[in-house]
Structure formats: C-alpha cells, structure tokens
Amino acid sequence: MLKKNKQIFYRFIPLTIFLILFMIGIAVNEPQRVLEQAWNICLDCIGIG
C-alpha cells in the first residue's frame, strides 16, 4: 500500500511545480507582456506596425 501512495504523490509533483510557476508568472505581470508581444507581432505581420 505504501508504494501506491508514493506513486500518487509523484504524480502531483509536476502539477504542484506548474501551479507555483503559474502563480509567479501572474505575480510579475507576465500575461500582459505576452499579450503585448503577440499584438506587436500581429501588427508586423499585416504590415501596420
């Protein structure tokens, strides 16, 4: 039974790491930066920017 509990625990490690990094990204306003870069690329592609 102990081995099964370890397997369940190890499955949640990547999820936990992802959530921590996700929250850090939101805290440093990363979504806004990504949106601004996407906006600039789109404008460049259609020849406006």
CHARMM-style PDB file with segment names, atoms N, HN, CA, C and O in Angstrom:
ATOM      1  N   MET     1       0.823  -1.204   0.000  1.00  0.00      PROA
ATOM      2  CA  MET     1       0.000   0.000   0.000  1.00  0.00      PROA
ATOM      3  C   MET     1       0.865   1.265   0.000  1.00  0.00      PROA
ATOM      4  O   MET     1       0.499   2.280  -0.593  1.00  0.00      PROA
ATOM      5  N   LEU     2       1.998   1.189   0.663  1.00  0.00      PROA
ATOM      6  HN  LEU     2       2.295   0.365   1.144  1.00  0.00      PROA
ATOM      7  CA  LEU     2       2.874   2.357   0.735  1.00  0.00      PROA
ATOM      8  C   LEU     2       3.405   2.740  -0.650  1.00  0.00      PROA
ATOM      9  O   LEU     2       3.562   3.922  -0.955  1.00  0.00      PROA
ATOM     10  N   LYS     3       3.677   1.742  -1.477  1.00  0.00      PROA
ATOM     11  HN  LYS     3       3.549   0.781  -1.229  1.00  0.00      PROA
ATOM     12  CA  LYS     3       4.174   2.015  -2.824  1.00  0.00      PROA
ATOM     13  C   LYS     3       3.129   2.747  -3.659  1.00  0.00      PROA
ATOM     14  O   LYS     3       3.478   3.631  -4.441  1.00  0.00      PROA
ATOM     15  N   LYS     4       1.882   2.402  -3.510  1.00  0.00      PROA
ATOM     16  HN  LYS     4       1.598   1.684  -2.875  1.00  0.00      PROA
ATOM     17  CA  LYS     4       0.810   3.063  -4.256  1.00  0.00      PROA
ATOM     18  C   LYS     4       0.679   4.525  -3.825  1.00  0.00      PROA
ATOM     19  O   LYS     4       0.439   5.395  -4.662  1.00  0.00      PROA
ATOM     20  N   ASN     5       0.831   4.799  -2.545  1.00  0.00      PROA
ATOM     21  HN  ASN     5       1.026   4.092  -1.865  1.00  0.00      PROA
ATOM     22  CA  ASN     5       0.766   6.180  -2.056  1.00  0.00      PROA
ATOM     23  C   ASN     5       1.903   7.015  -2.629  1.00  0.00      PROA
ATOM     24  O   ASN     5       1.711   8.188  -2.950  1.00  0.00      PROA
ATOM     25  N   LYS     6       3.083   6.423  -2.758  1.00  0.00      PROA
ATOM     26  HN  LYS     6       3.239   5.470  -2.497  1.00  0.00      PROA
ATOM     27  CA  LYS     6       4.216   7.141  -3.345  1.00  0.00      PROA
ATOM     28  C   LYS     6       3.947   7.466  -4.802  1.00  0.00      PROA
ATOM     29  O   LYS     6       4.278   8.558  -5.264  1.00  0.00      PROA
ATOM     30  N   GLN     7       3.353   6.537  -5.530  1.00  0.00      PROA
ATOM     31  HN  GLN     7       3.084   5.650  -5.155  1.00  0.00      PROA
ATOM     32  CA  GLN     7       3.044   6.778  -6.935  1.00  0.00      PROA
ATOM     33  C   GLN     7       2.060   7.928  -7.075  1.00  0.00      PROA
ATOM     34  O   GLN     7       2.219   8.773  -7.956  1.00  0.00      PROA
ATOM     35  N   ILE     8       1.061   7.972  -6.232  1.00  0.00      PROA
ATOM     36  HN  ILE     8       0.931   7.286  -5.517  1.00  0.00      PROA
ATOM     37  CA  ILE     8       0.091   9.070  -6.272  1.00  0.00      PROA
ATOM     38  C   ILE     8       0.781  10.388  -5.947  1.00  0.00      PROA
ATOM     39  O   ILE     8       0.520  11.410  -6.583  1.00  0.00      PROA
ATOM     40  N   PHE     9       1.661  10.356  -4.956  1.00  0.00      PROA
ATOM     41  HN  PHE     9       1.873   9.526  -4.440  1.00  0.00      PROA
ATOM     42  CA  PHE     9       2.397  11.559  -4.563  1.00  0.00      PROA
ATOM     43  C   PHE     9       3.246  12.076  -5.719  1.00  0.00      PROA
ATOM     44  O   PHE     9       3.256  13.276  -5.992  1.00  0.00      PROA
ATOM     45  N   TYR    10       3.958  11.179  -6.401  1.00  0.00      PROA
ATOM     46  HN  TYR    10       3.950  10.204  -6.180  1.00  0.00      PROA
ATOM     47  CA  TYR    10       4.835  11.578  -7.503  1.00  0.00      PROA
ATOM     48  C   TYR    10       4.052  12.121  -8.691  1.00  0.00      PROA
ATOM     49  O   TYR    10       4.591  12.908  -9.468  1.00  0.00      PROA
ATOM     50  N   ARG    11       2.828  11.731  -8.847  1.00  0.00      PROA
ATOM     51  HN  ARG    11       2.389  11.092  -8.216  1.00  0.00      PROA
ATOM     52  CA  ARG    11       2.011  12.255  -9.937  1.00  0.00      PROA
ATOM     53  C   ARG    11       1.655  13.724  -9.729  1.00  0.00      PROA
ATOM     54  O   ARG    11       1.439  14.452 -10.698  1.00  0.00      PROA
ATOM     55  N   PHE    12       1.594  14.159  -8.498  1.00  0.00      PROA
ATOM     56  HN  PHE    12       1.769  13.568  -7.710  1.00  0.00      PROA
ATOM     57  CA  PHE    12       1.203  15.534  -8.209  1.00  0.00      PROA
ATOM     58  C   PHE    12       2.375  16.498  -8.155  1.00  0.00      PROA
ATOM     59  O   PHE    12       2.165  17.708  -8.076  1.00  0.00      PROA
ATOM     60  N   ILE    13       3.584  16.003  -8.196  1.00  0.00      PROA
ATOM     61  HN  ILE    13       3.755  15.020  -8.261  1.00  0.00      PROA
ATOM     62  CA  ILE    13       4.752  16.885  -8.156  1.00  0.00      PROA
ATOM     63  C   ILE    13       4.791  17.819  -9.361  1.00  0.00      PROA
ATOM     64  O   ILE    13       4.946  19.025  -9.167  1.00  0.00      PROA
ATOM     65  N   PRO    14       4.657  17.328 -10.610  1.00  0.00      PROA
ATOM     66  CA  PRO    14       4.675  18.267 -11.749  1.00  0.00      PROA
ATOM     67  C   PRO    14       3.525  19.272 -11.696  1.00  0.00      PROA
ATOM     68  O   PRO    14       3.705  20.436 -12.056  1.00  0.00      PROA
ATOM     69  N   LEU    15       2.370  18.843 -11.261  1.00  0.00      PROA
ATOM     70  HN  LEU    15       2.224  17.898 -10.968  1.00  0.00      PROA
ATOM     71  CA  LEU    15       1.233  19.756 -11.152  1.00  0.00      PROA
ATOM     72  C   LEU    15       1.518  20.857 -10.141  1.00  0.00      PROA
ATOM     73  O   LEU    15       1.207  22.024 -10.377  1.00  0.00      PROA
ATOM     74  N   THR    16       2.107  20.484  -9.023  1.00  0.00      PROA
ATOM     75  HN  THR    16       2.360  19.536  -8.830  1.00  0.00      PROA
ATOM     76  CA  THR    16       2.439  21.461  -7.993  1.00  0.00      PROA
ATOM     77  C   THR    16       3.474  22.460  -8.502  1.00  0.00      PROA
ATOM     78  O   THR    16       3.351  23.663  -8.272  1.00  0.00      PROA
ATOM     79  N   ILE    17       4.493  21.957  -9.194  1.00  0.00      PROA
ATOM     80  HN  ILE    17       4.594  20.980  -9.381  1.00  0.00      PROA
ATOM     81  CA  ILE    17       5.511  22.848  -9.745  1.00  0.00      PROA
ATOM     82  C   ILE    17       4.895  23.798 -10.766  1.00  0.00      PROA
ATOM     83  O   ILE    17       5.197  24.991 -10.777  1.00  0.00      PROA
ATOM     84  N   PHE    18       4.023  23.255 -11.628  1.00  0.00      PROA
ATOM     85  HN  PHE    18       3.778  22.286 -11.618  1.00  0.00      PROA
ATOM     86  CA  PHE    18       3.355  24.087 -12.619  1.00  0.00      PROA
ATOM     87  C   PHE    18       2.553  25.199 -11.950  1.00  0.00      PROA
ATOM     88  O   PHE    18       2.632  26.355 -12.365  1.00  0.00      PROA
ATOM     89  N   LEU    19       1.790  24.859 -10.929  1.00  0.00      PROA
ATOM     90  HN  LEU    19       1.726  23.920 -10.592  1.00  0.00      PROA
ATOM     91  CA  LEU    19       0.954  25.861 -10.264  1.00  0.00      PROA
ATOM     92  C   LEU    19       1.798  26.948  -9.603  1.00  0.00      PROA
ATOM     93  O   LEU    19       1.436  28.124  -9.635  1.00  0.00      PROA
ATOM     94  N   ILE    20       2.910  26.561  -9.011  1.00  0.00      PROA
ATOM     95  HN  ILE    20       3.204  25.606  -8.985  1.00  0.00      PROA
ATOM     96  CA  ILE    20       3.796  27.552  -8.385  1.00  0.00      PROA
ATOM     97  C   ILE    20       4.357  28.502  -9.442  1.00  0.00      PROA
ATOM     98  O   ILE    20       4.344  29.719  -9.257  1.00  0.00      PROA
ATOM     99  N   LEU    21       4.850  27.946 -10.548  1.00  0.00      PROA
ATOM    100  HN  LEU    21       4.861  26.957 -10.699  1.00  0.00      PROA
ATOM    101  CA  LEU    21       5.396  28.798 -11.605  1.00  0.00      PROA
ATOM    102  C   LEU    21       4.315  29.649 -12.258  1.00  0.00      PROA
ATOM    103  O   LEU    21       4.572  30.790 -12.642  1.00  0.00      PROA
ATOM    104  N   PHE    22       3.115  29.107 -12.386  1.00  0.00      PROA
ATOM    105  HN  PHE    22       2.907  28.180 -12.074  1.00  0.00      PROA
ATOM    106  CA  PHE    22       1.990  29.850 -12.945  1.00  0.00      PROA
ATOM    107  C   PHE    22       1.661  31.060 -12.083  1.00  0.00      PROA
ATOM    108  O   PHE    22       1.444  32.154 -12.603  1.00  0.00      PROA
ATOM    109  N   MET    23       1.623  30.872 -10.784  1.00  0.00      PROA
ATOM    110  HN  MET    23       1.799  29.983 -10.361  1.00  0.00      PROA
ATOM    111  CA  MET    23       1.312  31.969  -9.869  1.00  0.00      PROA
ATOM    112  C   MET    23       2.433  33.017  -9.872  1.00  0.00      PROA
ATOM    113  O   MET    23       2.159  34.214  -9.785  1.00  0.00      PROA
ATOM    114  N   ILE    24       3.679  32.576  -9.970  1.00  0.00      PROA
ATOM    115  HN  ILE    24       3.901  31.603 -10.040  1.00  0.00      PROA
ATOM    116  CA  ILE    24       4.790  33.523 -10.046  1.00  0.00      PROA
ATOM    117  C   ILE    24       4.679  34.348 -11.321  1.00  0.00      PROA
ATOM    118  O   ILE    24       4.897  35.559 -11.291  1.00  0.00      PROA
ATOM    119  N   GLY    25       4.344  33.714 -12.438  1.00  0.00      PROA
ATOM    120  HN  GLY    25       4.167  32.730 -12.463  1.00  0.00      PROA
ATOM    121  CA  GLY    25       4.179  34.427 -13.700  1.00  0.00      PROA
ATOM    122  C   GLY    25       3.089  35.468 -13.632  1.00  0.00      PROA
ATOM    123  O   GLY    25       3.252  36.575 -14.145  1.00  0.00      PROA
ATOM    124  N   ILE    26       1.986  35.130 -13.008  1.00  0.00      PROA
ATOM    125  HN  ILE    26       1.854  34.231 -12.591  1.00  0.00      PROA
ATOM    126  CA  ILE    26       0.898  36.100 -12.858  1.00  0.00      PROA
ATOM    127  C   ILE    26       1.329  37.251 -11.947  1.00  0.00      PROA
ATOM    128  O   ILE    26       0.971  38.404 -12.188  1.00  0.00      PROA
ATOM    129  N   ALA    27       2.092  36.938 -10.904  1.00  0.00      PROA
ATOM    130  HN  ALA    27       2.382  36.002 -10.708  1.00  0.00      PROA
ATOM    131  CA  ALA    27       2.525  37.965  -9.956  1.00  0.00      PROA
ATOM    132  C   ALA    27       3.453  38.989 -10.605  1.00  0.00      PROA
ATOM    133  O   ALA    27       3.455  40.155 -10.210  1.00  0.00      PROA
ATOM    134  N   VAL    28       4.238  38.570 -11.592  1.00  0.00      PROA
ATOM    135  HN  VAL    28       4.236  37.623 -11.913  1.00  0.00      PROA
ATOM    136  CA  VAL    28       5.164  39.507 -12.236  1.00  0.00      PROA
ATOM    137  C   VAL    28       4.583  40.063 -13.537  1.00  0.00      PROA
ATOM    138  O   VAL    28       5.318  40.613 -14.357  1.00  0.00      PROA
ATOM    139  N   ASN    29       3.280  39.925 -13.727  1.00  0.00      PROA
ATOM    140  HN  ASN    29       2.683  39.478 -13.061  1.00  0.00      PROA
ATOM    141  CA  ASN    29       2.539  40.505 -14.855  1.00  0.00      PROA
ATOM    142  C   ASN    29       2.993  39.946 -16.201  1.00  0.00      PROA
ATOM    143  O   ASN    29       3.019  40.667 -17.198  1.00  0.00      PROA
ATOM    144  N   GLU    30       3.344  38.678 -16.232  1.00  0.00      PROA
ATOM    145  HN  GLU    30       3.323  38.092 -15.422  1.00  0.00      PROA
ATOM    146  CA  GLU    30       3.789  38.042 -17.468  1.00  0.00      PROA
ATOM    147  C   GLU    30       2.685  37.937 -18.517  1.00  0.00      PROA
ATOM    148  O   GLU    30       2.985  38.102 -19.700  1.00  0.00      PROA
ATOM    149  N   PRO    31       1.425  37.672 -18.159  1.00  0.00      PROA
ATOM    150  CA  PRO    31       0.393  37.594 -19.204  1.00  0.00      PROA
ATOM    151  C   PRO    31       0.270  38.883 -20.013  1.00  0.00      PROA
ATOM    152  O   PRO    31       0.035  38.827 -21.220  1.00  0.00      PROA
ATOM    153  N   GLN    32       0.421  40.024 -19.384  1.00  0.00      PROA
ATOM    154  HN  GLN    32       0.612  40.070 -18.404  1.00  0.00      PROA
ATOM    155  CA  GLN    32       0.344  41.301 -20.091  1.00  0.00      PROA
ATOM    156  C   GLN    32       1.488  41.436 -21.086  1.00  0.00      PROA
ATOM    157  O   GLN    32       1.294  41.923 -22.199  1.00  0.00      PROA
ATOM    158  N   ARG    33       2.666  41.008 -20.687  1.00  0.00      PROA
ATOM    159  HN  ARG    33       2.823  40.612 -19.782  1.00  0.00      PROA
ATOM    160  CA  ARG    33       3.832  41.092 -21.582  1.00  0.00      PROA
ATOM    161  C   ARG    33       3.644  40.189 -22.794  1.00  0.00      PROA
ATOM    162  O   ARG    33       3.946  40.585 -23.919  1.00  0.00      PROA
ATOM    163  N   VAL    34       3.149  38.988 -22.569  1.00  0.00      PROA
ATOM    164  HN  VAL    34       2.904  38.666 -21.654  1.00  0.00      PROA
ATOM    165  CA  VAL    34       2.916  38.066 -23.676  1.00  0.00      PROA
ATOM    166  C   VAL    34       1.874  38.640 -24.630  1.00  0.00      PROA
ATOM    167  O   VAL    34       2.028  38.550 -25.848  1.00  0.00      PROA
ATOM    168  N   LEU    35       0.825  39.223 -24.085  1.00  0.00      PROA
ATOM    169  HN  LEU    35       0.700  39.296 -23.095  1.00  0.00      PROA
ATOM    170  CA  LEU    35      -0.213  39.821 -24.915  1.00  0.00      PROA
ATOM    171  C   LEU    35       0.344  40.978 -25.746  1.00  0.00      PROA
ATOM    172  O   LEU    35       0.017  41.107 -26.926  1.00  0.00      PROA
ATOM    173  N   GLU    36       1.178  41.815 -25.140  1.00  0.00      PROA
ATOM    174  HN  GLU    36       1.444  41.710 -24.181  1.00  0.00      PROA
ATOM    175  CA  GLU    36       1.783  42.928 -25.875  1.00  0.00      PROA
ATOM    176  C   GLU    36       2.677  42.429 -27.007  1.00  0.00      PROA
ATOM    177  O   GLU    36       2.653  42.990 -28.103  1.00  0.00      PROA
ATOM    178  N   GLN    37       3.460  41.391 -26.760  1.00  0.00      PROA
ATOM    179  HN  GLN    37       3.480  40.936 -25.870  1.00  0.00      PROA
ATOM    180  CA  GLN    37       4.326  40.850 -27.801  1.00  0.00      PROA
ATOM    181  C   GLN    37       3.493  40.249 -28.928  1.00  0.00      PROA
ATOM    182  O   GLN    37       3.814  40.437 -30.101  1.00  0.00      PROA
ATOM    183  N   ALA    38       2.440  39.538 -28.589  1.00  0.00      PROA
ATOM    184  HN  ALA    38       2.179  39.385 -27.635  1.00  0.00      PROA
ATOM    185  CA  ALA    38       1.575  38.954 -29.615  1.00  0.00      PROA
ATOM    186  C   ALA    38       0.931  40.053 -30.442  1.00  0.00      PROA
ATOM    187  O   ALA    38       0.809  39.923 -31.660  1.00  0.00      PROA
ATOM    188  N   TRP    39       0.524  41.120 -29.799  1.00  0.00      PROA
ATOM    189  HN  TRP    39       0.624  41.224 -28.809  1.00  0.00      PROA
ATOM    190  CA  TRP    39      -0.094  42.243 -30.501  1.00  0.00      PROA
ATOM    191  C   TRP    39       0.891  42.849 -31.494  1.00  0.00      PROA
ATOM    192  O   TRP    39       0.532  43.124 -32.639  1.00  0.00      PROA
ATOM    193  N   ASN    40       2.126  43.057 -31.060  1.00  0.00      PROA
ATOM    194  HN  ASN    40       2.418  42.833 -30.130  1.00  0.00      PROA
ATOM    195  CA  ASN    40       3.145  43.640 -31.943  1.00  0.00      PROA
ATOM    196  C   ASN    40       3.455  42.723 -33.115  1.00  0.00      PROA
ATOM    197  O   ASN    40       3.607  43.196 -34.241  1.00  0.00      PROA
ATOM    198  N   ILE    41       3.550  41.447 -32.879  1.00  0.00      PROA
ATOM    199  HN  ILE    41       3.426  41.063 -31.964  1.00  0.00      PROA
ATOM    200  CA  ILE    41       3.836  40.506 -33.961  1.00  0.00      PROA
ATOM    201  C   ILE    41       2.706  40.513 -34.973  1.00  0.00      PROA
ATOM    202  O   ILE    41       2.950  40.509 -36.179  1.00  0.00      PROA
ATOM    203  N   CYS    42       1.472  40.524 -34.491  1.00  0.00      PROA
ATOM    204  HN  CYS    42       1.274  40.527 -33.511  1.00  0.00      PROA
ATOM    205  CA  CYS    42       0.327  40.537 -35.410  1.00  0.00      PROA
ATOM    206  C   CYS    42       0.322  41.803 -36.269  1.00  0.00      PROA
ATOM    207  O   CYS    42       0.057  41.742 -37.470  1.00  0.00      PROA
ATOM    208  N   LEU    43       0.613  42.936 -35.657  1.00  0.00      PROA
ATOM    209  HN  LEU    43       0.828  42.985 -34.681  1.00  0.00      PROA
ATOM    210  CA  LEU    43       0.655  44.174 -36.424  1.00  0.00      PROA
ATOM    211  C   LEU    43       1.778  44.165 -37.451  1.00  0.00      PROA
ATOM    212  O   LEU    43       1.615  44.682 -38.556  1.00  0.00      PROA
ATOM    213  N   ASP    44       2.918  43.580 -37.089  1.00  0.00      PROA
ATOM    214  HN  ASP    44       3.050  43.161 -36.191  1.00  0.00      PROA
ATOM    215  CA  ASP    44       4.021  43.471 -38.040  1.00  0.00      PROA
ATOM    216  C   ASP    44       3.655  42.553 -39.208  1.00  0.00      PROA
ATOM    217  O   ASP    44       4.012  42.820 -40.356  1.00  0.00      PROA
ATOM    218  N   CYS    45       2.950  41.487 -38.907  1.00  0.00      PROA
ATOM    219  HN  CYS    45       2.660  41.270 -37.975  1.00  0.00      PROA
ATOM    220  CA  CYS    45       2.607  40.515 -39.961  1.00  0.00      PROA
ATOM    221  C   CYS    45       1.679  41.117 -41.013  1.00  0.00      PROA
ATOM    222  O   CYS    45       1.787  40.793 -42.196  1.00  0.00      PROA
ATOM    223  N   ILE    46       0.778  41.981 -40.591  1.00  0.00      PROA
ATOM    224  HN  ILE    46       0.689  42.244 -39.631  1.00  0.00      PROA
ATOM    225  CA  ILE    46      -0.139  42.543 -41.569  1.00  0.00      PROA
ATOM    226  C   ILE    46       0.359  43.877 -42.119  1.00  0.00      PROA
ATOM    227  O   ILE    46      -0.317  44.506 -42.933  1.00  0.00      PROA
ATOM    228  N   GLY    47       1.541  44.308 -41.678  1.00  0.00      PROA
ATOM    229  HN  GLY    47       2.091  43.796 -41.017  1.00  0.00      PROA
ATOM    230  CA  GLY    47       2.174  45.472 -42.275  1.00  0.00      PROA
ATOM    231  C   GLY    47       1.778  46.805 -41.679  1.00  0.00      PROA
ATOM    232  O   GLY    47       2.066  47.843 -42.276  1.00  0.00      PROA
ATOM    233  N   ILE    48       1.131  46.821 -40.529  1.00  0.00      PROA
ATOM    234  HN  ILE    48       0.897  45.978 -40.044  1.00  0.00      PROA
ATOM    235  CA  ILE    48       0.741  48.094 -39.915  1.00  0.00      PROA
ATOM    236  C   ILE    48       1.842  48.599 -38.983  1.00  0.00      PROA
ATOM    237  O   ILE    48       2.129  49.796 -38.956  1.00  0.00      PROA
ATOM    238  N   GLY    49       2.448  47.709 -38.232  1.00  0.00      PROA
ATOM    239  HN  GLY    49       2.214  46.737 -38.254  1.00  0.00      PROA
ATOM    240  CA  GLY    49       3.406  48.117 -37.205  1.00  0.00      PROA
ATOM    241  C   GLY    49       4.762  48.126 -37.737  1.00  0.00      PROA
ATOM    242  OT1 GLY    49       5.706  48.444 -37.014  1.00  0.00      PROA
TER     243      GLY     49
END
